[in-house]
Amino acid sequence: MKEEQTVCYSCVNENCFIKKHLHLEQMAGYISKKQNIVCKKSDQFITEGAPMQGLYFICKGKAKTVKTGINGREQIVRLTKNGDIIGFRGFGTSKRYLIGAYALEDTVLCNFSNETMLEILQHIPEFTYALMLFYAEELNKSENNIRKIAHMNVRERVIDLLLYIHRKFGQPNGFIDIELSRKEIADFAGTTEEQAIRILSSLKKEALIKTESKRIGILEVSDLRSEIMEHKYFSV
């Protein structure tokens, strides 16, 4: 990883918390303190259990956050893109990161230290309120995911993942705009790599999806939705 200077005022990530609050005069002094980091694909920039080094905002690129489960297996808990926050779980209550994070492609990150983030939260109520709403929404998503995992079979969990990344990353040029290995799909869906491969193969034979190496394109969104409609996939 290396540093690269990026300018918040010319950032195109309109959903970024920092970008949304640049109109506030108080923010000027804080954004000058940020650190920019460039990660190559597969670089790990957060180690689970490591001391907290503040929050990361994705300036450009994609990343996955993981948590260690049974027998040391990593479970993917979140996929992120431009403007998303990483490292917020445990911030303010823990001195160590509760998750690990890896770049899924060449990625530029903006890092605000613990001290800088606490100053922002203590002195800019509008930012603090927005972050509180973000935490509430993330908690709701986590609770819904727990419920879905408890009630979905493996095929439904894989379909739910495909619809999730289709919504989050879009599908330009016929393929979802994120590349995930079969193992990563399995880790996110809470299954084995072998099962994930079989289900993807089945969906392809049914002409519901198409694949090209790690790239996946959804051919029949409505048909996939109907399979998991009872689980209310659209609420997450």
Phi and psi in degrees as GROMACS dihedral restraints (atoms count N, CA, C in turn):
[ dihedral_restraints ]
;  ai    aj    ak    al  type     phi  dphi    fc
    3     4     5     6     1  -141.4    20    10
    4     5     6     7     1   167.4    20    10
    6     7     8     9     1   -91.4    20    10
    7     8     9    10     1   147.6    20    10
    9    10    11    12     1  -147.5    20    10
   10    11    12    13     1   129.8    20    10
   12    13    14    15     1   -79.7    20    10
   13    14    15    16     1   127.9    20    10
   15    16    17    18     1  -123.5    20    10
   16    17    18    19     1   153.4    20    10
   18    19    20    21     1  -110.7    20    10
   19    20    21    22     1   119.6    20    10
   21    22    23    24     1   -60.4    20    10
   22    23    24    25     1   -37.4    20    10
   24    25    26    27     1   -67.9    20    10
   25    26    27    28     1   -23.0    20    10
   27    28    29    30     1  -104.8    20    10
   28    29    30    31     1     7.7    20    10
   30    31    32    33     1   -68.0    20    10
   31    32    33    34     1   142.4    20    10
   33    34    35    36     1   -97.4    20    10
   34    35    36    37     1     0.7    20    10
   36    37    38    39     1   -83.0    20    10
   37    38    39    40     1    87.3    20    10
   39    40    41    42     1   -66.5    20    10
   40    41    42    43     1   -20.3    20    10
   42    43    44    45     1   -87.5    20    10
   43    44    45    46     1    -5.3    20    10
   45    46    47    48     1   -68.0    20    10
   46    47    48    49     1   135.6    20    10
   48    49    50    51     1   -59.8    20    10
   49    50    51    52     1   -39.3    20    10
   51    52    53    54     1   -65.3    20    10
   52    53    54    55     1   -49.1    20    10
   54    55    56    57     1   -56.8    20    10
   55    56    57    58     1   -41.7    20    10
   57    58    59    60     1   -64.2    20    10
   58    59    60    61     1   -21.0    20    10
   60    61    62    63     1  -112.9    20    10
   61    62    63    64     1    14.3    20    10
   63    64    65    66     1   -68.1    20    10
   64    65    66    67     1   -17.6    20    10
   66    67    68    69     1   -72.1    20    10
   67    68    69    70     1   -14.1    20    10
   69    70    71    72     1   -84.6    20    10
   70    71    72    73     1   128.1    20    10
   72    73    74    75     1   -58.7    20    10
   73    74    75    76     1   -33.7    20    10
   75    76    77    78     1   -63.9    20    10
   76    77    78    79     1   -23.0    20    10
   78    79    80    81     1   -70.7    20    10
   79    80    81    82     1   -25.8    20    10
   81    82    83    84     1   -55.0    20    10
   82    83    84    85     1   -43.1    20    10
   84    85    86    87     1   -70.6    20    10
   85    86    87    88     1   -24.4    20    10
   87    88    89    90     1   -85.6    20    10
   88    89    90    91     1   -37.8    20    10
   90    91    92    93     1   -69.1    20    10
   91    92    93    94     1   -20.8    20    10
   93    94    95    96     1   -72.2    20    10
   94    95    96    97     1   -13.7    20    10
   96    97    98    99     1   -93.8    20    10
   97    98    99   100     1    -6.2    20    10
   99   100   101   102     1   -71.7    20    10
  100   101   102   103     1   159.0    20    10
  102   103   104   105     1  -116.5    20    10
  103   104   105   106     1   135.6    20    10
  105   106   107   108     1  -104.6    20    10
  106   107   108   109     1   135.0    20    10
  108   109   110   111     1  -129.9    20    10
  109   110   111   112     1   134.9    20    10
  111   112   113   114     1  -106.1    20    10
  112   113   114   115     1   126.0    20    10
  114   115   116   117     1  -113.8    20    10
  115   116   117   118     1   137.1    20    10
  117   118   119   120     1   -80.2    20    10
  118   119   120   121     1   160.2    20    10
  120   121   122   123     1   -53.0    20    10
  121   122   123   124     1   133.6    20    10
  123   124   125   126     1    80.9    20    10
  124   125   126   127     1    -5.0    20    10
  126   127   128   129     1   -64.1    20    10
  127   128   129   130     1   138.4    20    10
  129   130   131   132     1   -95.0    20    10
  130   131   132   133     1   124.3    20    10
  132   133   134   135     1  -113.5    20    10
  133   134   135   136     1    -9.6    20    10
  135   136   137   138     1  -132.7    20    10
  136   137   138   139     1   130.9    20    10
  138   139   140   141     1  -106.5    20    10
  139   140   141   142     1   126.6    20    10
  141   142   143   144     1   -57.8    20    10
  142   143   144   145     1   128.7    20    10
  144   145   146   147     1    90.8    20    10
  145   146   147   148     1    -7.8    20    10
  147   148   149   150     1   -75.6    20    10
  148   149   150   151     1   155.4    20    10
  150   151   152   153     1   -56.7    20    10
  151   152   153   154     1   140.4    20    10
  153   154   155   156     1   -61.2    20    10
  154   155   156   157     1   130.5    20    10
  156   157   158   159     1  -121.6    20    10
  157   158   159   160     1    35.5    20    10
  159   160   161   162     1    89.1    20    10
  160   161   162   163     1  -166.7    20    10
  162   163   164   165     1  -105.6    20    10
  163   164   165   166     1   148.8    20    10
  165   166   167   168     1  -111.1    20    10
  166   167   168   169     1   136.2    20    10
  168   169   170   171     1  -117.8    20    10
  169   170   171   172     1   130.0    20    10
  171   172   173   174     1   -78.4    20    10
  172   173   174   175     1   116.3    20    10
  174   175   176   177     1   -80.2    20    10
  175   176   177   178     1   -44.1    20    10
  177   178   179   180     1  -155.9    20    10
  178   179   180   181     1   129.0    20    10
  180   181   182   183     1   123.6    20    10
  181   182   183   184     1  -164.8    20    10
  183   184   185   186     1  -142.2    20    10
  184   185   186   187     1   152.0    20    10
  186   187   188   189     1  -149.3    20    10
  187   188   189   190     1   163.8    20    10
  189   190   191   192     1  -123.4    20    10
  190   191   192   193     1   144.7    20    10
  192   193   194   195     1  -109.8    20    10
  193   194   195   196     1   141.1    20    10
  195   196   197   198     1  -131.8    20    10
  196   197   198   199     1   158.3    20    10
  198   199   200   201     1  -136.8    20    10
  199   200   201   202     1   138.8    20    10
  201   202   203   204     1   -77.8    20    10
  202   203   204   205     1   130.1    20    10
  204   205   206   207     1  -111.8    20    10
  205   206   207   208     1  -147.9    20    10
  207   208   209   210     1   -63.3    20    10
  208   209   210   211     1   139.2    20    10
  210   211   212   213     1    59.3    20    10
  211   212   213   214     1    25.3    20    10
  213   214   215   216     1    76.5    20    10
  214   215   216   217     1     9.3    20    10
  216   217   218   219     1   -76.2    20    10
  217   218   219   220     1   135.0    20    10
  219   220   221   222     1   -83.0    20    10
  220   221   222   223     1   130.3    20    10
  222   223   224   225     1  -107.4    20    10
  223   224   225   226     1   125.0    20    10
  225   226   227   228     1   -73.8    20    10
  226   227   228   229     1   125.5    20    10
  228   229   230   231     1  -109.6    20    10
  229   230   231   232     1   -14.3    20    10
  231   232   233   234     1  -163.3    20    10
  232   233   234   235     1   143.5    20    10
  234   235   236   237     1  -115.2    20    10
  235   236   237   238     1   137.8    20    10
  237   238   239   240     1  -131.3    20    10
  238   239   240   241     1   156.7    20    10
  240   241   242   243     1  -140.0    20    10
  241   242   243   244     1  -169.8    20    10
  243   244   245   246     1   -47.5    20    10
  244   245   246   247     1   128.9    20    10
  246   247   248   249     1    90.8    20    10
  247   248   249   250     1   -14.6    20    10
  249   250   251   252     1   -74.8    20    10
  250   251   252   253     1   156.1    20    10
  252   253   254   255     1   -99.6    20    10
  253   254   255   256     1   140.4    20    10
  255   256   257   258     1  -130.0    20    10
  256   257   258   259     1   138.5    20    10
  258   259   260   261     1    97.2    20    10
  259   260   261   262     1     9.9    20    10
  261   262   263   264     1   -78.3    20    10
  262   263   264   265     1   -22.2    20    10
  264   265   266   267     1   -68.7    20    10
  265   266   267   268     1   121.6    20    10
  267   268   269   270     1    92.3    20    10
  268   269   270   271     1   -10.2    20    10
  270   271   272   273     1   -64.2    20    10
  271   272   273   274     1   128.9    20    10
  273   274   275   276     1    90.0    20    10
  274   275   276   277     1   -19.8    20    10
  276   277   278   279     1  -119.2    20    10
  277   278   279   280     1   -18.0    20    10
  279   280   281   282     1  -130.0    20    10
  280   281   282   283     1   149.4    20    10
  282   283   284   285     1   -94.5    20    10
  283   284   285   286     1     2.5    20    10
  285   286   287   288     1  -134.2    20    10
  286   287   288   289     1   151.4    20    10
  288   289   290   291     1   -69.1    20    10
  289   290   291   292     1   136.5    20    10
  291   292   293   294     1   -90.7    20    10
  292   293   294   295     1    -6.1    20    10
  294   295   296   297     1  -136.2    20    10
  295   296   297   298     1   166.2    20    10
  297   298   299   300     1  -109.6    20    10
  298   299   300   301     1   162.4    20    10
  300   301   302   303     1  -145.1    20    10
  301   302   303   304     1   138.4    20    10
  303   304   305   306     1  -129.3    20    10
  304   305   306   307     1   146.4    20    10
  306   307   308   309     1   -77.1    20    10
  307   308   309   310     1   133.0    20    10
  309   310   311   312     1   -90.7    20    10
  310   311   312   313     1   -13.4    20    10
  312   313   314   315     1  -156.7    20    10
  313   314   315   316     1   176.1    20    10
  315   316   317   318     1   -56.9    20    10
  316   317   318   319     1   124.4    20    10
  318   319   320   321     1  -135.5    20    10
  319   320   321   322     1   140.3    20    10
  321   322   323   324     1  -109.0    20    10
  322   323   324   325     1   126.4    20    10
  324   325   326   327     1  -116.3    20    10
  325   326   327   328     1   145.9    20    10
  327   328   329   330     1  -107.9    20    10
  328   329   330   331     1   124.1    20    10
  330   331   332   333     1  -113.5    20    10
  331   332   333   334     1   127.3    20    10
  333   334   335   336     1  -111.3    20    10
  334   335   336   337     1   124.6    20    10
  336   337   338   339     1   -63.1    20    10
  337   338   339   340     1   165.4    20    10
  339   340   341   342     1   -55.6    20    10
  340   341   342   343     1   -45.4    20    10
  342   343   344   345     1   -63.5    20    10
  343   344   345   346     1   -43.7    20    10
  345   346   347   348     1   -65.0    20    10
  346   347   348   349     1   -43.7    20    10
  348   349   350   351     1   -63.3    20    10
  349   350   351   352     1   -40.8    20    10
  351   352   353   354     1   -65.5    20    10
  352   353   354   355     1   -37.6    20    10
  354   355   356   357     1   -63.7    20    10
  355   356   357   358     1   -43.3    20    10
  357   358   359   360     1   -61.4    20    10
  358   359   360   361     1   -45.9    20    10
  360   361   362   363     1   -65.0    20    10
  361   362   363   364     1   -33.2    20    10
  363   364   365   366     1   -80.1    20    10
  364   365   366   367     1   -23.2    20    10
  366   367   368   369     1  -116.4    20    10
  367   368   369   370     1    -9.3    20    10
  369   370   371   372     1  -127.1    20    10
  370   371   372   373     1    89.5    20    10
  372   373   374   375     1   -57.0    20    10
  373   374   375   376     1   -36.6    20    10
  375   376   377   378     1   -62.3    20    10
  376   377   378   379     1   -41.2    20    10
  378   379   380   381     1   -66.7    20    10
  379   380   381   382     1   -44.1    20    10
  381   382   383   384     1   -61.4    20    10
  382   383   384   385     1   -42.3    20    10
  384   385   386   387     1   -64.1    20    10
  385   386   387   388     1   -44.1    20    10
  387   388   389   390     1   -62.5    20    10
  388   389   390   391     1   -40.0    20    10
  390   391   392   393     1   -69.1    20    10
  391   392   393   394     1   -34.7    20    10
  393   394   395   396     1   -62.2    20    10
  394   395   396   397     1   -43.0    20    10
  396   397   398   399     1   -64.5    20    10
  397   398   399   400     1   -36.7    20    10
  399   400   401   402     1   -62.2    20    10
  400   401   402   403     1   -45.1    20    10
  402   403   404   405     1   -61.5    20    10
  403   404   405   406     1   -40.7    20    10
  405   406   407   408     1   -63.5    20    10
  406   407   408   409     1   -41.2    20    10
  408   409   410   411     1   -66.5    20    10
  409   410   411   412     1   -41.6    20    10
  411   412   413   414     1   -64.5    20    10
  412   413   414   415     1   -37.3    20    10
  414   415   416   417     1   -64.4    20    10
  415   416   417   418     1   -41.6    20    10
  417   418   419   420     1   -62.4    20    10
  418   419   420   421     1   -42.5    20    10
  420   421   422   423     1   -62.5    20    10
  421   422   423   424     1   -43.6    20    10
  423   424   425   426     1   -62.4    20    10
  424   425   426   427     1   -42.1    20    10
  426   427   428   429     1   -65.2    20    10
  427   428   429   430     1   -40.2    20    10
  429   430   431   432     1   -65.8    20    10
  430   431   432   433     1   -38.4    20    10
  432   433   434   435     1   -65.6    20    10
  433   434   435   436     1   -39.4    20    10
  435   436   437   438     1   -61.6    20    10
  436   437   438   439     1   -43.1    20    10
  438   439   440   441     1   -63.6    20    10
  439   440   441   442     1   -43.3    20    10
  441   442   443   444     1   -65.2    20    10
  442   443   444   445     1   -43.3    20    10
  444   445   446   447     1   -60.3    20    10
  445   446   447   448     1   -36.0    20    10
  447   448   449   450     1   -69.2    20    10
  448   449   450   451     1   -27.2    20    10
  450   451   452   453     1  -109.8    20    10
  451   452   453   454     1   -15.2    20    10
  453   454   455   456     1   -89.8    20    10
  454   455   456   457     1   144.0    20    10
  456   457   458   459     1   -83.0    20    10
  457   458   459   460     1   177.9    20    10
  459   460   461   462     1   -62.3    20    10
  460   461   462   463     1   -44.4    20    10
  462   463   464   465     1   -58.9    20    10
  463   464   465   466     1   -43.7    20    10
  465   466   467   468     1   -64.8    20    10
  466   467   468   469     1   -37.0    20    10
  468   469   470   471     1   -66.7    20    10
  469   470   471   472     1   -38.6    20    10
  471   472   473   474     1   -66.7    20    10
  472   473   474   475     1   -42.9    20    10
  474   475   476   477     1   -62.1    20    10
  475   476   477   478     1   -43.2    20    10
  477   478   479   480     1   -59.2    20    10
  478   479   480   481     1   -41.6    20    10
  480   481   482   483     1   -62.3    20    10
  481   482   483   484     1   -45.6    20    10
  483   484   485   486     1   -61.0    20    10
  484   485   486   487     1   -41.9    20    10
  486   487   488   489     1   -68.7    20    10
  487   488   489   490     1   -34.7    20    10
  489   490   491   492     1   -63.6    20    10
  490   491   492   493     1   -49.7    20    10
  492   493   494   495     1   -71.0    20    10
  493   494   495   496     1   -27.5    20    10
  495   496   497   498     1   -64.9    20    10
  496   497   498   499     1   -43.1    20    10
  498   499   500   501     1   -68.8    20    10
  499   500   501   502     1   -43.0    20    10
  501   502   503   504     1   -75.7    20    10
  502   503   504   505     1   -39.8    20    10
  504   505   506   507     1  -108.3    20    10
  505   506   507   508     1   -12.3    20    10
  507   508   509   510     1    78.5    20    10
  508   509   510   511     1   172.7    20    10
  510   511   512   513     1  -136.3    20    10
  511   512   513   514     1    70.8    20    10
  513   514   515   516     1   -75.3    20    10
  514   515   516   517     1   146.7    20    10
  516   517   518   519     1    57.7    20    10
  517   518   519   520     1    27.0    20    10
  519   520   521   522     1    87.4    20    10
  520   521   522   523     1    -6.1    20    10
  522   523   524   525     1  -129.6    20    10
  523   524   525   526     1   144.0    20    10
  525   526   527   528     1   -60.3    20    10
  526   527   528   529     1   138.1    20    10
  528   529   530   531     1   -82.6    20    10
  529   530   531   532     1    50.6    20    10
  531   532   533   534     1  -159.2    20    10
  532   533   534   535     1   139.1    20    10
  534   535   536   537     1  -104.8    20    10
  535   536   537   538     1   121.4    20    10
  537   538   539   540     1  -124.3    20    10
  538   539   540   541     1   136.4    20    10
  540   541   542   543     1   -70.9    20    10
  541   542   543   544     1   164.1    20    10
  543   544   545   546     1   -61.6    20    10
  544   545   546   547     1   -34.2    20    10
  546   547   548   549     1   -66.5    20    10
  547   548   549   550     1   -41.0    20    10
  549   550   551   552     1   -64.9    20    10
  550   551   552   553     1   -38.5    20    10
  552   553   554   555     1   -62.4    20    10
  553   554   555   556     1   -43.5    20    10
  555   556   557   558     1   -64.4    20    10
  556   557   558   559     1   -42.3    20    10
  558   559   560   561     1   -63.3    20    10
  559   560   561   562     1   -36.7    20    10
  561   562   563   564     1   -75.5    20    10
  562   563   564   565     1   -38.7    20    10
  564   565   566   567     1   -82.2    20    10
  565   566   567   568     1    -5.6    20    10
  567   568   569   570     1    70.8    20    10
  568   569   570   571     1    43.6    20    10
  570   571   572   573     1  -140.2    20    10
  571   572   573   574     1  -171.7    20    10
  573   574   575   576     1   -92.8    20    10
  574   575   576   577     1   159.3    20    10
  576   577   578   579     1   -61.1    20    10
  577   578   579   580     1   -38.9    20    10
  579   580   581   582     1   -62.5    20    10
  580   581   582   583     1   -43.7    20    10
  582   583   584   585     1   -65.4    20    10
  583   584   585   586     1   -40.7    20    10
  585   586   587   588     1   -61.6    20    10
  586   587   588   589     1   -42.1    20    10
  588   589   590   591     1   -62.6    20    10
  589   590   591   592     1   -43.6    20    10
  591   592   593   594     1   -63.7    20    10
  592   593   594   595     1   -42.1    20    10
  594   595   596   597     1   -68.4    20    10
  595   596   597   598     1   -42.4    20    10
  597   598   599   600     1   -62.7    20    10
  598   599   600   601     1   -39.8    20    10
  600   601   602   603     1   -63.0    20    10
  601   602   603   604     1   -40.9    20    10
  603   604   605   606     1   -65.1    20    10
  604   605   606   607     1   -44.1    20    10
  606   607   608   609     1   -63.5    20    10
  607   608   609   610     1   -34.5    20    10
  609   610   611   612     1   -68.8    20    10
  610   611   612   613     1   -42.6    20    10
  612   613   614   615     1   -63.9    20    10
  613   614   615   616     1   -31.0    20    10
  615   616   617   618     1   -82.2    20    10
  616   617   618   619     1     2.8    20    10
  618   619   620   621     1    62.0    20    10
  619   620   621   622     1    32.4    20    10
  621   622   623   624     1   -94.3    20    10
  622   623   624   625     1   -26.9    20    10
  624   625   626   627     1  -138.2    20    10
  625   626   627   628     1   168.3    20    10
  627   628   629   630     1  -132.2    20    10
  628   629   630   631     1   153.5    20    10
  630   631   632   633     1  -133.4    20    10
  631   632   633   634     1   152.6    20    10
  633   634   635   636     1  -149.9    20    10
  634   635   636   637     1    98.6    20    10
  636   637   638   639     1    58.7    20    10
  637   638   639   640     1  -122.3    20    10
  639   640   641   642     1   -85.5    20    10
  640   641   642   643     1    -4.6    20    10
  642   643   644   645     1   -87.1    20    10
  643   644   645   646     1   138.7    20    10
  645   646   647   648     1  -128.5    20    10
  646   647   648   649     1   134.8    20    10
  648   649   650   651     1  -122.3    20    10
  649   650   651   652     1   136.3    20    10
  651   652   653   654     1   -90.7    20    10
  652   653   654   655     1   126.9    20    10
  654   655   656   657     1   -96.0    20    10
  655   656   657   658     1   -33.3    20    10
  657   658   659   660     1  -131.1    20    10
  658   659   660   661     1    82.1    20    10
  660   661   662   663     1   -60.8    20    10
  661   662   663   664     1   -45.3    20    10
  663   664   665   666     1   -63.1    20    10
  664   665   666   667     1   -37.4    20    10
  666   667   668   669     1   -66.8    20    10
  667   668   669   670     1   -40.1    20    10
  669   670   671   672     1   -67.2    20    10
  670   671   672   673     1   -41.0    20    10
  672   673   674   675     1   -59.1    20    10
  673   674   675   676     1   -42.4    20    10
  675   676   677   678     1   -62.9    20    10
  676   677   678   679     1   -28.7    20    10
  678   679   680   681     1   -67.9    20    10
  679   680   681   682     1   -28.8    20    10
  681   682   683   684     1  -119.4    20    10
  682   683   684   685     1    15.8    20    10
  684   685   686   687     1   -56.7    20    10
  685   686   687   688     1   -36.8    20    10
  687   688   689   690     1   -64.0    20    10
  688   689   690   691     1   -20.5    20    10
  690   691   692   693     1   -88.9    20    10
  691   692   693   694     1    -2.0    20    10
  693   694   695   696     1    57.6    20    10
  694   695   696   697     1    54.4    20    10
  696   697   698   699     1   -55.3    20    10
  697   698   699   700     1   -31.4    20    10
  699   700   701   702     1   -73.4    20    10
  700   701   702   703     1    -7.0    20    10
  702   703   704   705     1   -85.3    20    10
  703   704   705   706     1    -1.5    20    10
